[in-house]
Amino acid sequence: MFFTLEFTEQQARKHIRALEKEPPEVADALDIVTSDEISADYIIRHLAGSERGTVAVIDYLQILDQQRNKPALEEQILALGDFARKSGVVFGFISQIDRSFDPEKKRLPDRLPNRVDLGLFTKASFLHNGEAQLQDVA
């Protein structure tokens, strides 16, 4: 599953096709959800009854609470974490990094903007210039 607040379905499929080494049928088979209503509650309702091990990617984290009628970002992350523990759904979040990242001082970023507490997640992967690092944060 791919939930995006950033792209149309066609744009998302185009980007995914450009990233993968698999045949285009893989991107075509992916369930892509685009809606201005995407929030933790929306995602949980959409994934209710999903098989354990279902992977859902949310693009992107900071937009989840952009509309003032949606709960605060931390509250949504806690709700998604609770749902993940109960349902066995695995969440991945695409996020911006903190603007203070200076590649002259560090190889990889290590903070999210908005001071989102990394302790709300189990793992974090920061990417820069073709390098990635996966770390446990829980």
C-alpha positions in Angstrom: 0.0 0.0 0.0 1.2 3.5 -0.8 -0.6 6.5 0.7 0.4 9.8 -0.8 -0.7 13.3 0.0 1.9 14.6 -2.4 1.3 13.0 -5.8 -1.5 11.9 -8.0 -1.8 8.1 -8.6 -0.2 8.5 -12.1 2.7 10.5 -10.7 3.3 8.0 -7.9 3.3 5.1 -10.3 5.7 6.9 -12.6 8.2 7.6 -9.7 7.9 4.0 -8.5 8.5 2.6 -11.9 11.6 4.8 -12.2 13.0 3.4 -8.9 12.5 -0.3 -9.4 14.3 -3.0 -11.2 11.3 -5.1 -11.5 8.9 -5.2 -14.5 6.4 -2.4 -14.6 3.7 -4.8 -13.5 5.0 -4.5 -10.0 4.3 -0.8 -9.8 1.0 -1.4 -11.6 -0.1 -3.9 -9.0 0.7 -1.6 -6.0 -2.4 -0.2 -4.3 -1.9 3.6 -4.3 -4.2 5.8 -2.3 -4.5 9.5 -3.0 -6.9 11.6 -1.0 -6.8 14.9 0.8 -8.5 12.9 3.7 -5.4 10.8 4.4 -4.7 10.8 8.2 -4.1 8.2 10.8 -7.8 7.5 11.1 -8.3 7.3 7.3 -5.3 4.9 7.0 -6.4 2.7 9.9 -9.9 2.4 8.4 -8.4 1.6 5.0 -6.1 -1.1 6.4 -8.6 -2.7 8.7 -8.7 -6.4 8.0 -5.3 -6.4 6.2 -3.1 -9.4 6.6 -0.3 -9.4 9.1 2.9 -8.3 7.4 1.1 -5.9 5.0 3.4 -3.0 4.3 2.0 0.6 4.0 4.2 3.5 3.1 3.0 7.0 3.9 4.3 9.9 1.7 5.0 12.1 3.5 5.0 12.3 7.2 4.8 16.1 7.8 1.7 16.5 5.6 -0.4 14.3 7.9 -1.4 17.2 10.1 -1.1 20.0 7.6 -4.9 20.5 7.6 -5.9 22.0 11.0 -8.9 19.7 11.3 -6.6 16.7 11.6 -5.0 15.6 14.9 -1.5 16.7 15.7 1.3 14.7 14.0 2.5 13.0 17.2 -1.0 11.9 18.1 -1.4 10.4 14.6 1.9 8.6 14.8 0.9 7.1 18.2 -2.4 5.9 16.7 -0.6 4.3 13.8 1.9 2.7 16.1 -0.9 1.2 18.2 -2.6 -0.1 15.1 0.6 -1.6 13.8 1.2 -3.5 17.1 -2.3 -4.9 17.1 -2.7 -5.6 13.4 0.8 -6.6 12.3 0.8 -4.0 9.6 4.3 -2.5 8.9 4.4 1.2 8.3 7.1 3.1 6.5 7.1 6.9 6.4 8.8 9.1 3.9 9.9 12.3 5.6 11.7 15.5 5.0 14.8 16.1 7.1 15.7 19.0 9.3 16.9 22.0 7.4 19.9 22.3 9.7 21.5 19.3 8.0 24.9 20.4 6.6 26.5 17.7 4.4 29.9 19.5 5.0 29.6 18.5 8.7 27.9 15.1 8.5 27.6 12.4 5.9 24.0 11.6 6.8 21.1 13.6 8.3 19.9 12.4 11.8 16.9 14.6 12.6 13.4 15.2 11.3 11.9 18.6 11.1 9.2 19.7 13.5 11.3 18.0 16.2 9.3 14.8 15.7 10.5 12.4 18.4 12.3 9.5 16.7 11.4 7.4 19.7 7.9 7.1 18.3 9.4 4.8 15.6 11.2 1.5 15.8 13.7 2.2 13.0 15.0 5.2 11.0 16.8 5.3 7.8 18.5 8.5 6.7 19.6 8.8 3.1 22.0 11.3 1.4 24.0 11.2 -1.8 23.4 7.6 -2.5 24.3 6.4 1.1 21.8 5.0 3.6 22.0 4.0 7.2 19.3 2.0 9.0 19.2 2.4 12.8 17.1 1.1 15.7 15.5 4.0 17.5 13.1 2.3 19.9 
